[in-house]
Amino acid sequence: MPEPFRQLLKRGFSFLSRVRPEADARVSDIVRRSVLGAGPVEDEGLPAELGLSPEDTSAVLAAASFVLMALATTPDTPTNVAEGLQSSGVLSEADPGGIDRFLSAAFGARSALKETVQRARIAAATIPAFTTLHTSVDLRVNFRANAEVSATVPVLLVHIDTDSDQEICFQMSKDQLEITIERLKAVLGRIEAAERWAESKTPSGRT
């Protein structure tokens, strides 16, 4: 788990453990609607309801999303999830009280959570397919007042084509590129594992 994300979750769980019980359902509903694409992950009125800053509220929603998706996509029990969070260092021993309550409430709605995730996956099943990747490196230059170059930063420009009219253009820093490469390598490993599993389940001679 990347350290910045770990710290975000740690802060989020710290605040989530102190959220009033009556606000648990509100937080869960915002996460559920965001999974369905029916609303943003953020909610303008939520910081005031929780008595938190917008930044701390974002951390709470990140933590809530993490545990709700864990319950919706794995057979883990609330106890298993809480123990996993503690062993990974994102949940301190001082936090479990409120987290246990939140997990128990979420576990009670597990069937609805699973249905929400399944509906979101079905809705996203037909999307534009990747066709071509174009890249180039651009050098950004910063100048002093006298037009003397003070600094340069290389950035990657990316242009992705799909089988529809949709095109995607964006830029990336070197750090972002390195992180993306590592994530793609991990995904490639999963695809290869899925291929091996599928082949093992296919009867001999059957295509």
Residue pairs with C-beta under 8 A, 6 or more apart in sequence:
1 88
1 90
2 179
6 88
6 89
6 90
8 59
8 62
8 63
9 59
9 62
9 63
9 66
9 90
10 89
10 90
10 91
10 92
11 56
11 59
12 59
12 60
12 61
12 62
12 63
12 64
12 66
13 63
13 85
13 90
13 91
13 92
13 95
13 99
14 92
14 95
15 50
15 52
15 56
15 59
15 60
15 63
16 27
16 60
16 63
16 64
16 95
16 98
16 99
16 102
17 94
17 95
17 96
17 97
17 98
17 99
17 102
18 98
19 27
19 50
19 60
19 98
19 102
20 50
21 101
23 49
23 50
24 101
24 102
24 105
25 105
26 46
26 49
27 46
27 50
27 60
27 61
27 64
27 102
28 64
28 68
28 105
28 106
28 109
30 39
30 41
30 43
30 46
30 61
31 41
31 61
31 64
31 65
31 68
32 68
32 112
32 113
32 116
33 39
34 40
34 41
34 65
35 69
35 116
35 117
35 120
36 116
36 119
36 120
36 123
37 120
37 123
41 58
41 61
41 65
42 54
42 57
42 58
42 61
46 57
46 61
47 53
47 54
47 56
47 57
50 57
50 60
52 60
63 90
64 102
67 81
67 85
67 99
67 102
67 103
67 106
68 106
68 113
69 117
70 76
70 81
70 84
71 78
71 81
71 103
71 106
71 107
71 110
71 113
72 110
72 113
72 114
72 116
72 117
73 114
73 117
76 84
77 107
78 100
78 103
78 104
78 106
78 107
81 103
82 91
82 96
82 99
82 100
82 103
85 91
85 99
86 92
86 93
86 96
91 99
106 113
128 162
128 163
128 164
128 166
129 162
129 163
130 160
130 161
130 162
131 161
131 162
131 163
132 160
132 161
133 158
133 159
133 160
133 161
134 158
134 159
134 160
134 161
135 156
135 157
135 158
135 159
136 156
136 157
137 154
137 155
137 156
137 157
138 154
138 155
138 156
138 157
138 171
139 152
139 153
139 154
139 155
140 152
140 153
140 154
140 155
141 149
141 151
141 152
142 149
142 150
142 151
142 152
142 153
143 149
143 150
144 150
153 173
154 174
155 171
155 172
155 173
156 171
156 172
156 173
156 174
156 177
157 169
157 171
158 168
158 169
158 170
158 171
158 172
159 167
159 168
159 169
160 167
160 168
160 169
161 167
162 168
172 180
